[in-house]
Amino acid sequence: SFGIIFHYLIALTIATVYFLIYPRLSFLKSNTILSAFIIGACSWAFMNFVVVPKSQIGPSPFSLESAIKNVIILIVCIGLPVSILTHHYYQKLSGGTSVR
């Protein structure tokens, strides 16, 4: 279905944007866990303030509990893998060792 295709397309876009800005922003290189939190929080904000309002779904009532769960899911499922893999790629590219 189109929902799954767009879901993965958005995740791929988020990963690509992070991968491309990583070498330009030095603070991203200092801590992969912090970077994962940033990716997760930015993904949640983008989805809830840009994508969902423009979709046919329409807004739903805000729930802090739901928001926290969703951010944690995005941190674990998108933020951590993208942050760790990007960090290792650029470390390998520069010939350095990966220290966290």
MDTraj code that builds the backbone (N, CA, C; nanometers):
import mdtraj as md
import numpy as np

residues = "SER PHE GLY ILE ILE PHE HIS TYR LEU ILE ALA LEU THR ILE ALA THR VAL TYR PHE LEU ILE TYR PRO ARG LEU SER PHE LEU LYS SER ASN THR ILE LEU SER ALA PHE ILE ILE GLY ALA CYS SER TRP ALA PHE MET ASN PHE VAL VAL VAL PRO LYS SER GLN ILE GLY PRO SER PRO PHE SER LEU GLU SER ALA ILE LYS ASN VAL ILE ILE LEU ILE VAL CYS ILE GLY LEU PRO VAL SER ILE LEU THR HIS HIS TYR TYR GLN LYS LEU SER GLY GLY THR SER VAL ARG".split()
xyz = np.array([
    [0.0831, -0.1188, 0.0000],
    [0.0000, 0.0000, 0.0000],
    [0.0873, 0.1249, 0.0000],
    [0.0269, 0.2376, -0.0352],
    [0.1022, 0.3627, -0.0404],
    [0.1498, 0.4064, 0.0976],
    [0.0764, 0.3705, 0.2016],
    [0.1157, 0.4083, 0.3368],
    [0.2521, 0.3535, 0.3740],
    [0.2753, 0.2275, 0.3457],
    [0.4046, 0.1649, 0.3779],
    [0.5148, 0.2242, 0.2919],
    [0.4852, 0.2463, 0.1646],
    [0.5856, 0.3057, 0.0750],
    [0.6263, 0.4433, 0.1260],
    [0.5289, 0.5265, 0.1611],
    [0.5611, 0.6602, 0.2111],
    [0.6307, 0.6550, 0.3465],
    [0.5936, 0.5597, 0.4292],
    [0.6581, 0.5427, 0.5590],
    [0.8086, 0.5204, 0.5414],
    [0.8436, 0.4264, 0.4542],
    [0.9846, 0.3971, 0.4302],
    [1.0538, 0.5092, 0.3542],
    [0.9832, 0.5752, 0.2656],
    [1.0406, 0.6879, 0.1933],
    [1.0760, 0.8018, 0.2891],
    [0.9891, 0.8286, 0.3832],
    [1.0167, 0.9337, 0.4826],
    [1.1352, 0.8940, 0.5705],
    [1.1399, 0.7686, 0.6151],
    [1.2532, 0.7221, 0.6972],
    [1.3837, 0.7296, 0.6183],
    [1.3797, 0.6916, 0.4909],
    [1.4991, 0.6996, 0.4061],
    [1.5424, 0.8444, 0.3872],
    [1.4476, 0.9333, 0.3720],
    [1.4793, 1.0755, 0.3567],
    [1.5439, 1.1312, 0.4829],
    [1.4898, 1.0960, 0.5983],
    [1.5476, 1.1406, 0.7255],
    [1.6906, 1.0888, 0.7394],
    [1.7121, 0.9618, 0.7078],
    [1.8458, 0.9027, 0.7162],
    [1.9423, 0.9710, 0.6196],
    [1.8958, 0.9990, 0.4990],
    [1.9808, 1.0640, 0.3988],
    [2.0185, 1.2052, 0.4411],
    [1.9235, 1.2812, 0.4914],
    [1.9519, 1.4176, 0.5368],
    [2.0554, 1.4143, 0.6493],
    [2.0368, 1.3250, 0.7465],
    [2.1331, 1.3148, 0.8572],
    [2.2716, 1.2767, 0.8034],
    [2.2760, 1.1787, 0.7135],
    [2.4025, 1.1325, 0.6567],
    [2.4757, 1.2467, 0.5861],
    [2.4015, 1.3308, 0.5162],
    [2.4636, 1.4404, 0.4415],
    [2.5068, 1.5568, 0.5305],
    [2.4351, 1.5827, 0.6404],
    [2.4752, 1.6947, 0.7274],
    [2.5786, 1.6534, 0.8322],
    [2.5945, 1.5240, 0.8549],
    [2.6863, 1.4736, 0.9584],
    [2.8268, 1.5337, 0.9475],
    [2.8917, 1.5320, 0.8309],
    [3.0286, 1.5854, 0.8263],
    [3.0359, 1.7373, 0.8427],
    [2.9248, 1.8062, 0.8276],
    [2.9251, 1.9520, 0.8346],
    [2.8973, 2.0063, 0.9750],
    [2.8389, 1.9239, 1.0628],
    [2.8052, 1.9679, 1.1977],
    [2.8848, 1.8865, 1.2989],
    [2.9878, 1.9473, 1.3551],
    [3.0808, 1.8740, 1.4406],
    [3.0161, 1.8177, 1.5670],
    [2.9120, 1.8822, 1.6203],
    [2.8521, 1.8319, 1.7434],
    [2.7844, 1.6961, 1.7233],
    [2.7477, 1.6613, 1.6006],
    [2.6874, 1.5304, 1.5746],
    [2.7898, 1.4182, 1.5924],
    [2.9158, 1.4493, 1.5707],
    [3.0224, 1.3492, 1.5792],
    [3.0597, 1.3162, 1.7237],
    [3.0225, 1.4005, 1.8163],
    [3.0691, 1.3832, 1.9535],
    [2.9938, 1.2758, 2.0307],
    [2.8682, 1.2489, 1.9958],
    [2.7906, 1.1526, 2.0743],
    [2.6807, 1.0915, 1.9879],
    [2.6934, 0.9624, 1.9589],
    [2.5947, 0.8959, 1.8734],
    [2.4599, 0.8809, 1.9430],
    [2.4594, 0.8669, 2.0736],
    [2.3332, 0.8528, 2.1469],
    [2.2561, 0.9846, 2.1435],
    [2.3249, 1.0951, 2.1677],
    [2.2614, 1.2262, 2.1598],
    [2.2091, 1.2512, 2.0182],
    [2.2854, 1.2117, 1.9194],
    [2.2421, 1.2262, 1.7809],
    [2.1155, 1.1460, 1.7544],
    [2.1061, 1.0261, 1.8122],
    [1.9864, 0.9436, 1.7963],
    [1.8646, 1.0143, 1.8550],
    [1.8818, 1.0787, 1.9707],
    [1.7721, 1.1546, 2.0311],
    [1.7310, 1.2707, 1.9412],
    [1.8283, 1.3388, 1.8833],
    [1.7989, 1.4515, 1.7937],
    [1.7231, 1.4020, 1.6707],
    [1.7686, 1.2925, 1.6113],
    [1.7017, 1.2370, 1.4934],
    [1.5588, 1.1970, 1.5278],
    [1.5404, 1.1284, 1.6388],
    [1.4067, 1.0849, 1.6797],
    [1.3132, 1.2010, 1.7057],
    [1.3616, 1.3009, 1.7784],
    [1.2773, 1.4172, 1.8104],
    [1.2443, 1.4981, 1.6848],
    [1.3414, 1.5168, 1.5975],
    [1.3166, 1.5902, 1.4725],
    [1.2211, 1.5129, 1.3817],
    [1.2360, 1.3808, 1.3777],
    [1.1457, 1.2976, 1.2973],
    [1.0027, 1.3102, 1.3480],
    [0.9858, 1.3027, 1.4794],
    [0.8527, 1.3146, 1.5388],
    [0.7922, 1.4513, 1.5073],
    [0.8718, 1.5562, 1.5259],
    [0.8225, 1.6917, 1.5011],
    [0.7845, 1.7099, 1.3545],
    [0.8686, 1.6622, 1.2640],
    [0.8398, 1.6752, 1.1211],
    [0.7111, 1.6010, 1.0851],
    [0.6973, 1.4802, 1.1351],
    [0.5779, 1.4012, 1.1036],
    [0.4520, 1.4669, 1.1597],
    [0.4581, 1.5148, 1.2826],
    [0.3390, 1.5673, 1.3485],
    [0.3035, 1.7108, 1.3113],
    [0.4019, 1.7885, 1.2681],
    [0.3741, 1.9278, 1.2364],
    [0.3742, 1.9580, 1.0866],
    [0.4257, 1.8645, 1.0049],
    [0.4289, 1.8862, 0.8602],
    [0.3495, 1.7790, 0.7857],
    [0.3863, 1.6531, 0.8039],
    [0.3269, 1.5456, 0.7242],
    [0.1804, 1.5199, 0.7606],
    [0.1530, 1.4951, 0.8869],
    [0.0160, 1.4607, 0.9282],
    [-0.0835, 1.5733, 0.8976],
    [-0.0510, 1.7001, 0.9264],
    [-0.1479, 1.8052, 0.8918],
    [-0.1781, 1.8146, 0.7416],
    [-0.0821, 1.7758, 0.6571],
    [-0.1032, 1.7819, 0.5129],
    [-0.1698, 1.6558, 0.4584],
    [-0.1827, 1.5547, 0.5415],
    [-0.2448, 1.4298, 0.4969],
    [-0.3959, 1.4370, 0.5138],
    [-0.4636, 1.3349, 0.4670],
    [-0.6085, 1.3287, 0.4800],
    [-0.6517, 1.2776, 0.6172],
    [-0.5559, 1.2357, 0.6977],
    [-0.5873, 1.1836, 0.8308],
    [-0.6426, 1.2937, 0.9203],
    [-0.5795, 1.4090, 0.9142],
    [-0.6225, 1.5194, 0.9988],
    [-0.5635, 1.5085, 1.1377],
    [-0.5681, 1.6150, 1.2115],
    [-0.5071, 1.6158, 1.3454],
    [-0.5864, 1.5301, 1.4442],
    [-0.5137, 1.4761, 1.5392],
    [-0.5775, 1.4016, 1.6480],
    [-0.5465, 1.4742, 1.7784],
    [-0.6227, 1.4478, 1.8821],
    [-0.5959, 1.5141, 2.0103],
    [-0.4558, 1.4794, 2.0615],
    [-0.3878, 1.5784, 2.1179],
    [-0.2524, 1.5563, 2.1687],
    [-0.2573, 1.4763, 2.2978],
    [-0.1686, 1.3773, 2.3048],
    [-0.1528, 1.2976, 2.4257],
    [-0.0038, 1.2908, 2.4568],
    [0.0348, 1.3397, 2.5727],
    [0.1759, 1.3388, 2.6113],
    [0.2293, 1.1967, 2.6156],
    [0.1527, 1.1038, 2.6701],
    [0.1955, 0.9641, 2.6785],
    [0.2210, 0.9071, 2.5393],
    [0.1316, 0.9326, 2.4466],
    [0.1473, 0.8848, 2.3097],
    [0.2678, 0.9498, 2.2419],
    [0.2856, 1.0794, 2.2646],
    [0.3984, 1.1510, 2.2052],
    [0.5310, 1.0938, 2.2547],
    [0.5408, 1.0672, 2.3841],
    [0.6642, 1.0113, 2.4409],
    [0.6915, 0.8729, 2.3830],
    [0.5891, 0.7887, 2.3752],
    [0.6059, 0.6556, 2.3161],
    [0.6533, 0.6652, 2.1717],
    [0.5919, 0.7552, 2.0947],
    [0.6291, 0.7692, 1.9542],
    [0.7717, 0.8195, 1.9368],
    [0.8126, 0.9145, 2.0195],
    [0.9504, 0.9650, 2.0113],
    [1.0490, 0.8539, 2.0465],
    [1.0201, 0.7765, 2.1490],
    [1.1085, 0.6656, 2.1875],
    [1.1194, 0.5639, 2.0745],
    [1.0078, 0.5320, 2.0116],
    [1.0104, 0.4385, 1.8986],
    [1.0981, 0.4937, 1.7863],
    [1.0841, 0.6210, 1.7552],
    [1.1649, 0.6812, 1.6485],
    [1.3127, 0.6862, 1.6853],
    [1.3423, 0.7114, 1.8112],
    [1.4819, 0.7123, 1.8563],
    [1.5431, 0.5738, 1.8382],
    [1.4719, 0.4711, 1.8830],
    [1.5256, 0.3342, 1.8794],
    [1.5282, 0.2775, 1.7368],
    [1.4214, 0.2994, 1.6615],
    [1.4087, 0.2348, 1.5303],
    [1.4728, 0.3118, 1.4158],
    [1.4845, 0.4423, 1.4287],
    [1.5472, 0.5215, 1.3222],
    [1.6732, 0.5907, 1.3733],
    [1.6622, 0.6605, 1.4850],
    [1.7735, 0.7401, 1.5351],
    [1.8997, 0.6622, 1.5645],
    [1.8879, 0.5576, 1.6446],
    [2.0078, 0.4797, 1.6806],
    [2.0743, 0.4126, 1.5603],
    [2.0003, 0.3390, 1.4783],
    [2.0681, 0.2757, 1.3637],
    [2.1324, 0.3775, 1.2694],
    [2.0622, 0.4843, 1.2394],
    [2.1171, 0.5841, 1.1471],
    [2.2390, 0.6523, 1.2080],
    [2.2305, 0.6892, 1.3341],
    [2.3411, 0.7555, 1.4014],
    [2.4649, 0.6663, 1.4091],
    [2.4458, 0.5426, 1.4511],
    [2.5590, 0.4505, 1.4664],
    [2.6208, 0.4161, 1.3312],
    [2.5389, 0.3833, 1.2326],
    [2.5918, 0.3475, 1.1007],
    [2.6618, 0.4651, 1.0337],
    [2.6066, 0.5850, 1.0473],
    [2.6707, 0.7034, 0.9901],
    [2.8041, 0.7302, 1.0582],
    [2.8051, 0.7209, 1.1905],
    [2.9287, 0.7419, 1.2662],
    [3.0373, 0.6439, 1.2210],
    [3.0025, 0.5158, 1.2110],
    [3.1000, 0.4145, 1.1690],
    [3.1453, 0.4360, 1.0253],
    [3.0546, 0.4745, 0.9380],
    [3.0918, 0.4986, 0.7985],
    [3.1953, 0.6103, 0.7887],
    [3.1696, 0.7227, 0.8535],
    [3.2610, 0.8354, 0.8443],
    [3.3919, 0.8093, 0.9190],
    [3.3877, 0.7294, 1.0252],
    [3.5118, 0.6917, 1.0932],
    [3.5982, 0.6046, 1.0019],
    [3.5349, 0.5094, 0.9355],
    [3.6064, 0.4214, 0.8447],
    [3.6606, 0.5001, 0.7263],
    [3.5829, 0.5951, 0.6765],
    [3.6233, 0.6788, 0.5641],
    [3.7456, 0.7619, 0.5985],
    [3.7508, 0.8116, 0.7221],
    [3.8630, 0.8954, 0.7626],
    [3.9813, 0.8139, 0.8131],
    [3.9631, 0.6819, 0.8257],
    [4.0714, 0.5972, 0.8740],
    [4.0887, 0.5993, 1.0245],
    [4.0001, 0.6677, 1.0945],
    [4.0081, 0.6780, 1.2405],
    [3.9442, 0.5591, 1.3082],
    [3.9617, 0.5543, 1.4385],
    [3.8978, 0.4487, 1.5155],
    [3.7669, 0.5017, 1.5721],
    [3.6739, 0.4134, 1.5900],
    [3.5433, 0.4517, 1.6396],
    [3.5422, 0.4470, 1.7914],
    [3.5397, 0.5651, 1.8528],
    [3.5373, 0.5725, 1.9985],
    [3.4138, 0.6492, 2.0390],
    [3.3360, 0.5914, 2.1313],
    [3.2156, 0.6588, 2.1808],
    [3.2237, 0.6731, 2.3288],
])
top = md.Topology()
chain = top.add_chain()
for i, resn in enumerate(residues, 1):
    res = top.add_residue(resn, chain, resSeq=i)
    for name in ("N", "CA", "C"):
        top.add_atom(name, md.element.get_by_symbol(name[0]), res)
traj = md.Trajectory(xyz[None], top)
